[in-house]
């Protein structure tokens, strides 16, 4: 891999780390919102289907972005 492609990968990794930080902030806010729901609502079917799902989707997305950064970093290390 040439230096231009390697630099491009490093730039993508940096951008993804920025995305990861923003995503973590949003996920933390979603978690806080779920914690603020009264217990009587949190135990309802409504909460399981509508209120918590975004939190779980964001958590899964965060894992995928984190893995992508790891794969890109591994690719860059193999080139060095």
C-alpha positions in Angstrom: 0.0 0.0 0.0 1.4 3.4 -0.9 1.6 6.4 1.4 -1.4 8.1 -0.1 -3.7 5.2 0.6 -2.2 4.7 4.0 -2.8 8.4 4.8 -6.4 8.1 3.5 -7.0 5.2 5.9 -5.6 7.1 8.8 -7.8 10.0 7.9 -10.9 7.7 7.8 -9.9 6.2 11.2 -9.7 9.7 12.7 -13.1 10.7 11.2 -14.6 7.5 12.6 -13.2 8.1 16.0 -14.8 11.5 15.9 -18.1 9.8 14.9 -17.6 7.3 17.8 -17.3 10.2 20.3 -20.5 11.8 19.1 -22.3 8.5 19.0 -21.2 7.8 22.5 -22.6 11.1 23.7 -25.9 10.4 22.0 -26.0 6.9 23.5 -25.3 8.2 27.0 -28.1 10.7 26.6 -30.5 8.0 25.5 -29.5 5.8 28.4 -30.2 8.7 30.7 -33.6 9.2 29.2 -34.5 5.6 29.8 -33.3 5.8 33.4 -35.5 8.9 33.9 -38.7 7.0 32.8 -40.9 6.1 35.8 -40.7 2.4 36.8 -44.4 1.9 36.0 -43.8 3.0 32.4 -40.5 1.2 32.1 -42.0 -2.2 32.8 -44.7 -1.8 30.2 -44.7 -3.3 26.7 -44.7 0.2 25.3 -41.3 0.9 26.8 -39.7 -2.3 25.5 -40.9 -1.7 22.0 -40.5 2.1 21.6 -38.4 3.7 24.3 -35.5 1.3 24.7 -35.0 0.1 21.1 -33.1 3.3 20.0 -30.7 2.8 22.9 -30.0 -0.8 21.9 -29.6 0.2 18.2 -27.2 2.9 19.1 -25.2 0.6 21.3 -24.9 -1.9 18.4 -23.9 0.9 16.0 -21.2 2.0 18.4 -19.8 -1.5 18.5 -19.7 -1.6 14.7 -17.9 1.7 14.4 -15.4 0.7 17.1 -14.7 -2.5 15.2 -14.3 -0.6 12.0 -11.7 1.7 13.6 -9.9 -1.4 14.9 -9.9 -3.1 11.4 -8.6 0.1 9.7 -5.9 0.5 12.4 -4.8 -3.2 11.9 -4.6 -2.6 8.1 -2.4 0.5 8.6 -0.1 -1.4 11.0 0.3 -4.2 8.5 1.6 -1.7 6.0 4.2 -0.1 8.3 
